[in-house]
Amino acid sequence: MDPLSATFAALADPTRRAILARLAQGETHVGELTKPFPISGPAISRHLRVLEGAGLIEREVDAQWRICRVRGPALHAARDWLDRYRMFWEDSLDRLAELLEDKPAPRPARRVAHPAAKPPRRRKAK
């Protein structure tokens, strides 16, 4: 899998996004990362392996602690890829706004009877 696809695949999971959001606040050890999640330690470790494999985080062992921190390059590559499309959509929306601003307001549609239509019946008064 190419690096950009690996990044987006890793970010597709809400637990991994939450882990990454926590690590964006600063590095921490794995034990601290497991606290807010109702899943097992081995499940967190699998999520961390996916994030590490995508280049989004790095882990190091410091005595008994496994420290995790965010790595920027993979996120920068994803942002750069998304920025191209963001510019496209902003330009498209700007052109649409210009078009709508230049166009006169639509007139309300008039109901025109079809030439073959029969006129409505009138009720007789009692």
Backbone as CSV, one residue per row, in Angstrom:
resi,resn,N_x,N_y,N_z,CA_x,CA_y,CA_z,C_x,C_y,C_z
1,MET,0.860,-1.176,0.000,0.000,0.000,0.000,0.902,1.234,0.000
2,ASP,0.533,2.218,-0.815,1.338,3.443,-0.858,1.151,4.234,0.441
3,PRO,2.088,5.105,0.785,2.027,5.812,2.069,0.758,6.643,2.271
4,LEU,0.285,7.318,1.226,-0.916,8.143,1.375,-2.141,7.272,1.657
5,SER,-2.250,6.145,0.970,-3.358,5.224,1.225,-3.282,4.655,2.633
6,ALA,-2.074,4.346,3.096,-1.904,3.838,4.455,-2.333,4.885,5.483
7,THR,-2.019,6.133,5.205,-2.414,7.216,6.114,-3.928,7.304,6.208
8,PHE,-4.597,7.352,5.057,-6.058,7.472,5.086,-6.721,6.215,5.652
9,ALA,-6.150,5.053,5.400,-6.698,3.820,5.972,-6.579,3.849,7.499
10,ALA,-5.462,4.338,7.997,-5.276,4.429,9.447,-6.245,5.443,10.054
11,LEU,-6.468,6.537,9.358,-7.356,7.584,9.868,-8.835,7.234,9.726
12,ALA,-9.148,6.171,9.002,-10.539,5.780,8.798,-11.190,5.262,10.076
13,ASP,-10.398,4.828,11.038,-10.940,4.258,12.262,-11.082,5.328,13.349
14,PRO,-12.256,5.457,13.975,-12.444,6.508,14.989,-11.554,6.336,16.221
15,THR,-11.251,5.115,16.612,-10.363,4.916,17.759,-8.967,5.421,17.438
16,ARG,-8.482,5.139,16.232,-7.145,5.614,15.855,-7.115,7.128,15.747
17,ARG,-8.208,7.723,15.251,-8.259,9.192,15.201,-8.226,9.777,16.608
18,ALA,-8.929,9.137,17.546,-8.925,9.617,18.934,-7.538,9.469,19.567
19,ILE,-6.875,8.379,19.282,-5.506,8.186,19.793,-4.593,9.272,19.230
20,LEU,-4.716,9.530,17.945,-3.880,10.554,17.310,-4.182,11.941,17.893
21,ALA,-5.461,12.215,18.143,-5.836,13.502,18.742,-5.216,13.641,20.136
22,ARG,-5.221,12.556,20.897,-4.604,12.605,22.231,-3.102,12.839,22.116
23,LEU,-2.452,12.157,21.173,-1.003,12.325,21.013,-0.638,13.696,20.456
24,ALA,-1.565,14.343,19.792,-1.305,15.700,19.293,-1.132,16.680,20.458
25,GLN,-1.659,16.321,21.622,-1.498,17.163,22.816,-0.127,16.981,23.458
26,GLY,0.561,15.905,23.093,1.883,15.641,23.647,2.111,14.150,23.779
27,GLU,3.363,13.766,23.804,3.688,12.345,23.890,3.214,11.770,25.216
28,THR,2.968,10.479,25.214,2.547,9.793,26.434,2.876,8.315,26.309
29,HIS,2.725,7.592,27.396,3.003,6.160,27.357,1.724,5.386,27.012
30,VAL,1.913,4.171,26.553,0.809,3.346,26.077,-0.245,3.140,27.156
31,GLY,0.171,2.932,28.379,-0.784,2.733,29.478,-1.752,3.893,29.614
32,GLU,-1.260,5.095,29.413,-2.113,6.288,29.492,-3.090,6.332,28.314
33,LEU,-2.643,5.865,27.175,-3.513,5.873,25.991,-4.689,4.902,26.115
34,THR,-4.524,3.851,26.883,-5.599,2.853,26.992,-6.745,3.314,27.881
35,LYS,-6.508,4.255,28.775,-7.505,4.653,29.777,-8.856,5.093,29.202
36,PRO,-8.911,5.969,28.194,-10.236,6.440,27.760,-11.014,5.461,26.878
37,PHE,-10.419,4.333,26.543,-11.071,3.422,25.592,-11.558,2.149,26.274
38,PRO,-12.761,1.718,25.937,-13.305,0.498,26.537,-12.851,-0.766,25.796
39,ILE,-11.584,-0.796,25.408,-11.044,-1.954,24.689,-9.777,-2.423,25.400
40,SER,-9.350,-3.608,25.067,-8.195,-4.215,25.756,-6.876,-3.554,25.353
41,GLY,-5.882,-3.795,26.175,-4.529,-3.326,25.863,-4.011,-3.871,24.545
42,PRO,-4.198,-5.194,24.272,-3.754,-5.712,22.985,-4.460,-5.045,21.789
43,ALA,-5.722,-4.685,21.963,-6.438,-3.994,20.875,-5.827,-2.611,20.638
44,ILE,-5.497,-1.902,21.724,-4.828,-0.600,21.586,-3.489,-0.787,20.888
45,SER,-2.757,-1.833,21.255,-1.457,-2.094,20.618,-1.614,-2.316,19.115
46,ARG,-2.671,-3.011,18.718,-2.900,-3.213,17.271,-3.174,-1.882,16.578
47,HIS,-3.967,-1.019,17.220,-4.218,0.306,16.647,-2.911,1.097,16.536
48,LEU,-2.083,1.009,17.547,-0.805,1.731,17.523,0.106,1.210,16.412
49,ARG,0.076,-0.104,16.171,0.884,-0.670,15.077,0.419,-0.126,13.725
50,VAL,-0.893,0.002,13.549,-1.416,0.545,12.286,-0.980,1.999,12.135
51,LEU,-1.118,2.783,13.199,-0.705,4.192,13.137,0.793,4.323,12.879
52,GLU,1.571,3.467,13.512,3.023,3.490,13.308,3.373,3.048,11.883
53,GLY,2.707,2.019,11.396,2.957,1.545,10.035,2.631,2.591,8.980
54,ALA,1.649,3.452,9.280,1.285,4.527,8.356,2.201,5.740,8.508
55,GLY,3.101,5.679,9.478,4.026,6.800,9.684,3.410,7.954,10.447
56,LEU,2.270,7.726,11.110,1.597,8.798,11.842,2.121,8.981,13.259
57,ILE,2.643,7.902,13.833,3.224,7.992,15.171,4.548,7.235,15.190
58,GLU,5.298,7.465,16.248,6.486,6.652,16.492,6.447,6.219,17.945
59,ARG,7.016,5.053,18.191,7.072,4.513,19.554,8.526,4.260,19.914
60,GLU,8.832,4.479,21.170,10.169,4.151,21.661,10.029,3.532,23.042
61,VAL,10.967,2.692,23.377,10.972,2.049,24.685,11.958,2.807,25.560
62,ASP,11.473,3.238,26.718,12.309,3.934,27.695,12.145,3.190,29.012
63,ALA,13.100,2.298,29.300,13.030,1.399,30.465,11.748,0.585,30.375
64,GLN,10.814,0.780,31.307,9.574,0.007,31.280,8.449,0.707,30.536
65,TRP,8.673,1.897,30.055,7.632,2.686,29.390,7.746,2.583,27.876
66,ARG,6.623,2.497,27.216,6.568,2.574,25.760,5.938,3.923,25.422
67,ILE,6.784,4.834,24.989,6.367,6.215,24.734,5.923,6.351,23.276
68,CYS,4.790,7.044,23.075,4.272,7.299,21.721,4.225,8.794,21.479
69,ARG,4.497,9.177,20.240,4.397,10.596,19.840,3.976,10.676,18.379
70,VAL,3.407,11.801,18.007,2.958,12.036,16.633,4.162,12.321,15.758
71,ARG,4.095,11.822,14.527,5.087,12.167,13.497,4.376,13.020,12.459
72,GLY,4.990,14.088,12.040,4.350,15.026,11.137,4.333,14.705,9.654
73,PRO,5.366,14.089,9.084,5.422,13.971,7.619,4.215,13.298,6.964
74,ALA,3.692,12.236,7.547,2.535,11.563,6.928,1.303,12.461,6.964
75,LEU,1.140,13.196,8.062,0.011,14.125,8.146,0.172,15.271,7.146
76,HIS,1.397,15.731,6.959,1.644,16.798,5.990,1.314,16.328,4.574
77,ALA,1.665,15.096,4.249,1.372,14.562,2.917,-0.136,14.474,2.691
78,ALA,-0.866,14.037,3.712,-2.334,13.960,3.593,-2.928,15.361,3.453
79,ARG,-2.423,16.310,4.241,-2.921,17.680,4.146,-2.648,18.273,2.761
80,ASP,-1.449,18.039,2.241,-1.113,18.559,0.913,-2.034,17.982,-0.152
81,TRP,-2.333,16.696,-0.047,-3.221,16.047,-1.019,-4.622,16.640,-0.919
82,LEU,-5.107,16.822,0.310,-6.448,17.382,0.505,-6.519,18.852,0.084
83,ASP,-5.428,19.588,0.256,-5.425,21.009,-0.096,-5.704,21.235,-1.580
84,ARG,-5.219,20.341,-2.429,-5.496,20.491,-3.865,-6.998,20.437,-4.129
85,TYR,-7.680,19.546,-3.450,-9.122,19.409,-3.644,-9.888,20.512,-2.934
86,ARG,-9.372,20.969,-1.820,-9.998,22.090,-1.120,-9.999,23.319,-2.017
87,MET,-8.883,23.586,-2.688,-8.814,24.730,-3.599,-9.806,24.560,-4.745
88,PHE,-9.936,23.341,-5.266,-10.892,23.077,-6.341,-12.315,23.393,-5.883
89,TRP,-12.698,22.901,-4.704,-14.061,23.120,-4.224,-14.302,24.579,-3.885
90,GLU,-13.327,25.243,-3.304,-13.501,26.664,-3.009,-13.673,27.460,-4.297
91,ASP,-12.871,27.167,-5.328,-13.019,27.845,-6.609,-14.384,27.549,-7.219
92,SER,-14.822,26.299,-7.149,-16.120,25.927,-7.709,-17.257,26.639,-6.980
93,LEU,-17.169,26.697,-5.661,-18.212,27.373,-4.897,-18.193,28.878,-5.143
94,ASP,-17.005,29.457,-5.317,-16.917,30.886,-5.637,-17.568,31.176,-6.992
95,ARG,-17.309,30.311,-7.989,-17.927,30.509,-9.306,-19.446,30.373,-9.216
96,LEU,-19.928,29.421,-8.434,-21.366,29.241,-8.263,-21.977,30.471,-7.596
97,ALA,-21.316,31.010,-6.589,-21.818,32.208,-5.915,-21.880,33.378,-6.886
98,GLU,-20.854,33.538,-7.713,-20.862,34.613,-8.701,-22.008,34.439,-9.682
99,LEU,-22.215,33.242,-10.129,-23.290,32.953,-11.065,-24.645,33.270,-10.444
100,LEU,-24.834,32.867,-9.210,-26.119,33.117,-8.538,-26.330,34.593,-8.246
101,GLU,-25.260,35.320,-7.963,-25.387,36.753,-7.687,-25.707,37.538,-8.956
102,ASP,-25.205,37.087,-10.106,-25.435,37.781,-11.368,-26.800,37.476,-11.970
103,LYS,-27.400,36.401,-11.591,-28.652,35.964,-12.170,-29.814,36.682,-11.490
104,PRO,-30.800,37.186,-12.289,-31.957,37.811,-11.647,-32.771,36.764,-10.887
105,ALA,-33.491,37.252,-9.897,-34.299,36.341,-9.087,-35.386,35.711,-9.958
106,PRO,-35.671,34.443,-9.775,-36.704,33.802,-10.592,-38.085,34.339,-10.251
107,ARG,-38.917,34.460,-11.290,-40.293,34.907,-11.084,-41.132,33.718,-10.662
108,PRO,-42.167,33.985,-9.869,-43.036,32.869,-9.502,-43.735,32.332,-10.750
109,ALA,-43.880,31.049,-10.830,-44.511,30.426,-11.994,-46.007,30.728,-11.993
110,ARG,-46.516,31.066,-13.178,-47.958,31.297,-13.325,-48.591,29.995,-13.750
111,ARG,-49.764,29.754,-13.226,-50.486,28.558,-13.634,-51.228,28.894,-14.912
112,VAL,-50.873,28.198,-15.939,-51.526,28.398,-17.234,-52.285,27.123,-17.553
113,ALA,-53.562,27.318,-17.863,-54.378,26.155,-18.193,-53.989,25.628,-19.563
114,HIS,-53.999,24.344,-19.677,-53.738,23.700,-20.957,-54.905,24.012,-21.888
115,PRO,-54.625,24.309,-23.171,-55.716,24.685,-24.074,-56.825,23.636,-24.155
116,ALA,-56.524,22.382,-23.989,-57.545,21.341,-24.102,-58.239,21.081,-22.778
117,ALA,-57.808,21.754,-21.722,-58.398,21.506,-20.408,-59.795,22.096,-20.334
118,LYS,-60.685,21.401,-19.654,-62.049,21.885,-19.461,-62.052,22.867,-18.307
119,PRO,-62.873,23.879,-18.384,-62.944,24.829,-17.271,-63.538,24.124,-16.049
120,PRO,-63.180,24.521,-14.858,-63.708,23.863,-13.654,-65.209,24.071,-13.537
121,ARG,-65.940,23.061,-13.034,-67.385,23.150,-12.854,-67.703,24.023,-11.655
122,ARG,-68.759,24.767,-11.800,-69.200,25.573,-10.682,-70.370,24.885,-10.019
123,ARG,-70.418,24.934,-8.726,-71.515,24.324,-7.996,-72.709,25.276,-7.990
124,LYS,-73.852,24.673,-8.082,-75.087,25.468,-8.038,-75.418,25.775,-6.599
125,ALA,-75.875,26.961,-6.371,-76.293,27.355,-5.034,-77.630,26.721,-4.700
126,LYS,-77.866,26.322,-3.479,-79.129,25.701,-3.069,-80.079,26.655,-2.511
